[in-house]
Amino acid sequence: MNYVQMWMFLTNKSEPLRQTSLLMLLAGGIGHGETLIHGLSALATESRGTWAGKVGQLRLLLEQGHSLSASAAMVKDLLPDQTIAAIRTAEATGTLPDVLMDEARRISQSVQKRAGGQINLESLLLMVATIGTVGFSIVSFIMFFIIPKFKEIFIGFGVALPGPTMLLIFITDWLLSWWYVLFLPLMGTSAFAIWLYYSSTSQKLRRGYHRFMEHWPRYWLPGLLRQLSLSAATGQPLSLALDCVMVDMPPGRASRKIGDLRHRVSNGEDTIAALQAVGLVRSREAAFLQSSLRTRHLDWGLRHLADAIDRQWQQRIQRIPILLGPMLILLVGFCVLFVVVSLFMPLIKLLNDLS
């Protein structure tokens, strides 16, 4: 569990652990209306704060006769948008209990994957903030207390300072002269980066997608393929899944591209060809889907491709801190080496010149 999820859990907000337990409760109660309502009432009673209110709203909407997908969509940030789309498709294809359990398993596994890495973006961000704070404190101490004493000592002995030390003095003097110009942009950029990361992670935990992902169509492809696999497995038209997906899509470039896909499929175009034509799948992926269609296992092919794209996405995210971590360590090591050499070389030079 990362820090953002821990904060959301402690403040009783929607997060993967609560969403998983709710989906499992719904899966067990589907088809048994009274049992489902009692289960939701018990969950709302045991919960606190915002989450208790959301579960209570869901129970009231179900009691009023709304469908599960419509009820979940009306309760803000109750479940991820892609999960609601999957529920909507499952209601149309008659596979609701299985889809609820599958979504609970998927959300739980996504949390485990994020928590299983040795270093993640959050750890890297905290590392940068900590190292930056400690480094700024040390350099400030050197600038105000050590460097002036060095100048006085070497001026008194009539000895020239070494080149690295002169460079350090030049850098510190320049920083002192222009600190008011650099401070606000640096602090503003750092604060914006931290806010962007935590707000994006919070949205991912609540709604299932990061900030600005509504403009990246490939990000939504795994969820789309899973909905199509439900229609393929139950013999329903694939356009039905596209209709359900579009209801819960946030506005942006991704929704426009999936809307174009739905228009093509509704006009009779082959779904796999349409996926490739709008740029959602690549030629190799389209060939794989065509092969699974010829063997009459299109539903398996769609789901397998969705899982493969999900794994690729996770691997790319994990590579970022793995690559940036060593680079950060090397950068910090070089700065420490420069400061240490600049501070010790004058002592060595002074001893040699006076001996």
WOKASUL-V96541 format. One record per run of one state. SS is the DSSP state (hx for helix, st for strand, lp for the rest). FROM is the first residue (numbers start at 1). TO is the last residue. If there is no record, write none. Layout:
BEGIN
SS_FROM_TO ; SS_FROM_TO
END
This chain:
BEGIN
lp_1_2 ; hx_3_10 ; lp_11_15 ; hx_16_29 ; lp_30_32 ; hx_33_46 ; lp_47_48 ; hx_49_63 ; lp_64_67 ; hx_68_74 ; lp_75_80 ; hx_81_93 ; lp_94_95 ; hx_96_116 ; lp_117_120 ; hx_121_157 ; lp_158_162 ; hx_163_207 ; lp_208_212 ; hx_213_215 ; lp_216_216 ; hx_217_234 ; lp_235_237 ; hx_238_247 ; lp_248_252 ; hx_253_266 ; lp_267_270 ; hx_271_277 ; lp_278_282 ; hx_283_294 ; lp_295_297 ; hx_298_354 ; lp_355_355
END
